[in-house]
Amino acid sequence: MGRFKSVRQAQRFLASHDQINTIFRPRRYRLFTASYRHSRSDAFDLWHDYVLEMTA
């Protein structure tokens, strides 16, 4: 559980972390190098847009 105050807090963090992790870590063994790079680029563009939306 690390430094979380409760099991519920840890579960909330891990649930959201899993969704973000899925975006940024595609299954590389299934992709060619160019496809992997394109996927990562798309993920960072998506994240950048999301951050701009949240701060606006």
C-alpha positions as a printed Julia matrix, in Angstrom:
56×3 Matrix{Float64}:
  0.0    0.0     0.0
  3.01   2.28    0.24
  2.25   5.7     1.66
 -1.47   5.74    1.03
 -3.67   6.58    4.0
 -6.27   3.96    3.18
 -6.95   1.06    0.89
 -9.67   3.1    -0.82
 -7.24   5.91   -1.66
 -4.75   3.42   -3.06
 -7.45   1.8    -5.18
 -8.57   5.16   -6.61
 -5.02   6.05   -7.54
 -4.27   2.69   -9.09
 -7.51   2.68  -11.1
 -6.73   6.03  -12.71
 -3.04   5.19  -13.09
 -3.94   2.02  -14.99
 -5.99   3.96  -17.54
 -3.2    6.47  -18.12
 -0.59   3.72  -18.25
 -2.57   1.93  -20.95
 -2.46   5.05  -23.13
  1.28   5.62  -22.76
  2.51   2.03  -22.86
  1.17   0.22  -25.9
  2.07  -3.42  -26.24
  5.32  -2.93  -28.05
  5.87  -6.56  -28.87
  2.83  -6.39  -31.13
  3.91  -3.3   -33.05
  6.54  -2.38  -35.58
  8.92   0.39  -34.52
  7.25   3.05  -36.68
  3.8    2.1   -35.37
  5.05   2.2   -31.79
  6.54   5.67  -32.25
  3.37   6.9   -33.9
  1.29   5.49  -31.05
  3.48   7.18  -28.44
  3.32  10.47  -30.31
 -0.48  10.26  -30.45
 -0.6    9.51  -26.72
  1.49  12.55  -25.86
 -0.61  14.75  -28.15
 -3.76  13.46  -26.45
 -2.28  14.1   -23.01
 -1.18  17.62  -24.0
 -4.7   18.43  -25.22
 -6.19  17.02  -22.04
 -3.9   19.13  -19.83
 -4.73  22.27  -21.8
 -8.43  21.54  -21.4
 -8.09  21.01  -17.66
 -6.11  24.24  -17.11
 -8.31  26.46  -19.28
